[in-house]
Amino acid sequence: MKHFTLLICLLPALLSCTSSDKNLVNNYLKKTLDSKNKIEVLKTEKMDSLYTPFNRLLSISYRVAVLSCDISKAEFRMSSSGQKPSVGILIADSMMREYNKIQPVIELKIASAKKTIDDPTIKNEFDKRKAIKAIFKVNDELHEAVFYFDENENEIGHSSLDNEKMYWDLDRAEFKLHQAFRGLEDDRLELIKGKN
């Protein structure tokens, strides 16, 4: 009888937590999706702390953008070196050394982030956050995602959907970076041919 009384006393508290979680997910979805979407949160479940690569993906994305800009600047400096192909070749060589030093690190970090996106329970070097797993509908289409709390643990900061989108955006950016590097190599070869 004591257990039954305790359960009756705790039931409103348990229901309010679920309602609060649903509100947090609903508010996050409203904030991040088009306001015309019909959103309905069906079920939420508190998760143990999970690992998320979101902040790391942001920093890698920044590094890829900077490296892309550096390659563009190097190509411009090479083309404006005028009659001195040797100066253009030196600029290309310097940029290629930088790229070859950083690129393997970027690829390794992206691969590590992908593993964490696929399984956020595996212990790793990424941020560990409290999370809510939710099943929800957007315009009657069923979705499931994990919503990670921010550092203060009072609001949702991002979701597993954000992690995946960031990963794929970064994957495309890295591909474009690789293409820019190949262009730099081609420009360097043209300067060498012109020098001889």
C-alpha positions in Angstrom: 0.0 0.0 0.0 2.9 2.4 0.8 4.3 1.8 -2.8 0.9 2.5 -4.3 0.6 5.8 -2.3 4.1 6.8 -3.3 3.4 6.1 -7.0 0.2 8.2 -6.8 2.2 11.1 -5.3 5.0 10.8 -7.8 2.8 10.4 -10.9 2.1 14.1 -11.4 5.8 14.9 -11.1 6.7 12.2 -13.7 4.0 13.4 -16.1 5.1 17.1 -15.7 8.7 16.0 -16.6 7.5 14.4 -19.8 5.3 17.4 -20.6 8.3 19.7 -19.9 10.5 17.6 -22.2 7.8 17.7 -24.9 7.6 21.5 -24.6 11.4 21.8 -24.9 11.4 19.7 -28.0 8.4 21.4 -29.4 9.9 24.9 -28.8 13.2 23.9 -30.4 11.5 22.5 -33.5 9.4 25.7 -33.8 12.5 27.8 -33.5 14.5 25.8 -36.1 11.9 24.7 -38.6 9.7 26.8 -41.0 6.9 28.3 -38.9 4.3 27.0 -41.5 5.1 23.4 -40.4 2.6 21.6 -38.2 4.6 20.1 -35.4 3.4 17.4 -32.9 5.7 15.8 -30.3 4.4 12.3 -29.7 6.8 10.8 -27.2 9.9 11.8 -25.3 12.4 9.8 -23.3 15.3 11.2 -21.2 18.6 9.8 -22.2 21.8 9.2 -20.2 24.4 11.7 -21.2 25.4 11.2 -24.8 28.4 12.4 -26.8 27.9 14.9 -29.5 30.4 16.2 -32.1 28.5 19.4 -32.9 31.0 21.9 -31.5 33.9 20.0 -33.0 32.2 19.9 -36.4 31.8 23.7 -36.1 35.5 24.2 -35.5 36.5 21.8 -38.3 34.1 23.6 -40.6 35.8 26.9 -39.7 39.2 25.4 -40.4 38.1 24.0 -43.8 36.7 27.5 -44.7 40.0 29.2 -43.7 42.1 26.7 -45.6 39.8 27.2 -48.7 40.3 31.0 -48.5 44.1 30.5 -48.1 44.2 28.4 -51.2 42.2 31.1 -53.1 44.6 33.8 -51.9 47.6 31.6 -52.9 46.1 31.1 -56.4 45.6 34.9 -56.7 49.1 35.6 -55.6 50.4 33.0 -58.0 48.6 34.6 -60.9 49.7 38.1 -60.0 53.3 37.2 -59.6 53.7 38.5 -63.1 56.8 37.5 -65.0 58.3 35.5 -62.1 57.0 31.9 -62.3 59.5 30.9 -59.6 57.7 33.2 -57.1 54.3 31.5 -58.0 55.9 28.1 -57.6 57.2 29.0 -54.1 53.7 30.3 -53.2 52.1 27.1 -54.4 54.7 24.9 -52.6 54.1 26.8 -49.3 50.3 26.3 -49.6 50.7 22.7 -50.6 52.8 22.0 -47.5 50.2 23.6 -45.3 47.4 21.7 -46.9 49.2 18.3 -46.7 49.9 19.0 -43.0 46.3 19.9 -42.1 44.2 17.7 -44.4 44.9 14.3 -42.7 44.0 15.8 -39.3 40.7 17.2 -40.8 39.8 13.8 -42.4 40.5 12.0 -39.1 38.4 14.4 -37.1 35.5 14.1 -39.6 35.6 10.3 -39.5 35.6 10.4 -35.7 32.6 12.7 -35.7 30.7 10.4 -38.1 31.3 7.5 -35.7 29.8 9.5 -32.9 26.9 10.6 -34.9 26.2 7.0 -35.7 26.5 5.9 -32.1 26.5 8.7 -29.5 26.9 6.3 -26.6 30.5 5.4 -27.4 32.9 7.1 -25.1 35.1 9.6 -27.0 36.7 13.0 -26.9 33.5 14.9 -27.8 31.2 16.9 -25.6 29.0 14.8 -23.3 25.5 16.3 -22.9 22.2 15.4 -21.4 19.6 14.6 -24.0 16.0 13.8 -24.9 15.1 11.2 -27.5 11.8 12.2 -29.2 9.4 10.9 -31.7 7.5 13.7 -33.5 5.5 14.6 -36.5 6.3 17.4 -38.9 3.3 17.9 -41.3 2.1 14.4 -40.4 5.5 12.9 -41.4 7.0 10.8 -38.5 10.6 11.6 -37.3 12.8 10.5 -34.5 15.8 12.5 -33.2 17.9 13.1 -30.2 17.9 16.6 -28.8 21.0 17.7 -26.8 20.8 20.2 -24.0 23.0 23.3 -24.1 25.9 23.6 -21.7 23.6 25.1 -19.0 21.3 22.1 -19.4 18.2 24.3 -19.4 17.4 24.5 -23.1 18.0 22.3 -26.2 21.1 23.5 -28.0 21.0 21.2 -31.1 19.8 17.8 -32.3 21.1 14.7 -33.9 19.5 16.1 -37.2 21.8 19.2 -36.8 24.8 16.9 -36.3 24.0 15.0 -39.5 23.4 18.1 -41.5 26.6 19.7 -40.3 28.5 16.5 -41.1 27.2 16.4 -44.7 27.8 20.1 -45.2 31.3 19.6 -44.0 31.8 16.6 -46.2 30.8 18.7 -49.3 33.0 21.6 -48.1 35.9 19.2 -47.7 35.4 17.8 -51.2 35.4 21.4 -52.6 38.6 22.1 -50.6 40.2 19.0 -52.2 39.2 20.2 -55.7 40.7 23.7 -54.9 43.9 22.0 -53.9 44.0 20.0 -57.1 43.5 23.3 -59.0 46.4 24.7 -57.1 48.6 21.7 -58.1 47.5 22.2 -61.7 48.4 25.9 -61.6 51.8 25.0 -60.2 52.5 22.5 -63.0 51.5 25.2 -65.5 54.0 27.6 -64.0 56.7 24.9 -64.1 56.0 24.2 -67.7 56.1 28.0 -68.5 59.4 28.3 -66.6 61.1 25.7 -68.8 
